[in-house]
Amino acid sequence: RIKWMLLAKYNKQPAEVKRYVISFAKFLSSSELILTSPLPVGTVRLLNPASDTDPEIASPTLSVSNITVVNNQTEVGYFIAGATDGKRYQVTITSYTDQSQVVESEIEFRVVEI
């Protein structure tokens, strides 16, 4: 398993629904591809809970969905929606390659209502 560092940090507003793309081209060998089966998986973790009993620890309001492999199987696209103003979330996208790599990519989202 390869554990990547934090790839990016983004600000978002609570009501936004946006598409993001991770490019793996510079991490893959010249013939290596991201697999479409199994599809990459996305998980969400709250980074700044208000307390140990913050309900978002178990059920974050930020969601990741519609994860797809794009651009000749060298990129992963996904949608981010929802979230609570003032919260920070870490999204982990786990992707699999045809050369048996399991790649975990972390992206941080800071939620600010403007």
N, C-alpha and C positions, 0 to 999 in steps of 0.2 A: 504494500500500500504506500502510495506517495501522498504526503500531507503537504499541501501548498500553503504558502503564507497568505495573508490577506491581500486579495487581488485589487480591490477597489473600495472606496467609500463614497456613498451617495447621500444627498439630502432629498427628502420627498415630503410632500404634503399628505395628510391622512386620507383624503378622498381620491388621490391620484391612482390611476391604473396605468402602468407603463411597461413597455417591453425593453429588456436588456439582453445583451449578447456577450458571451465570453468567448474569446478567440484562443484556441489552443495551438495554433499553427507553429508558434515558436517553441512549444514544449514537445511536439510530436516529431518522431523521425519522419523522413521524407515520404515514406509509404504508409505510415501509421494513420489509422482512422478512429474516430469516436464511433462506438457501436450504437445502432438504433434499436437493438434488442440485446440485453435489457436497456431500456431508455434511461438516461440520467435521472437521478432522484434529487429532490430538493427538500431540505429541512430548515426550520426556523427556530432560533433561540433568542430569548429576550436577554439583553446585556445589562440593563440597568433596572432591575426590579425595585419597586418602592419599598418592599419588605419581603421577608421569607414567605409570606402568604399571598403575595401579589398573584391574582388569578391568571395573569398573562404568562406566568412561568409554565403552567400546564397547557394553556390555550392562547398562544400569541394571536393578536388581532391582525398582524401582517401575514399575508399569505403569498406563497409562490405556486404558480400553476402554468399549464400549457408549455411544459418543458419539451423542446424539440431539438433535434440535431440538424444543423443547417450548414450551408456553404461547403459543399463537398465533404461533409462529415469532419470538418475541422473546427466548428463552432457549435456552441449550445445557446439557444435562445430560451427565454423564460419571461413570464409576466409577474410583476409585483403589485399587490393591491392591499388596500386597507392600512391599518396601523393606528396607534394612539399618539397624539401630540406629546412631544417631550421624551418619547421612548427611543431606545436604540436597539436594533436587531441585527443578528448575524444570520445570513442565509448561507447554507452550505449546499453546493451542487456537487453531487458525486457522479462522476462519469466513468465509463469503462471503454477501453480501447481494444482493438483487434490484436494487440501485442501483449495482452494480459495485464495492462496497467489499470489500477483503480485510482482515479485522480479526484481528490477532494479540494474544491475551490471555495474559499470564504469571501463573502462580500458583506460589508456593513452598511446598514441604512439608518440614518438619523432622521427622525420625523419632526418637522417643524411646520406648524400652521402659519402661513404668511398672511 
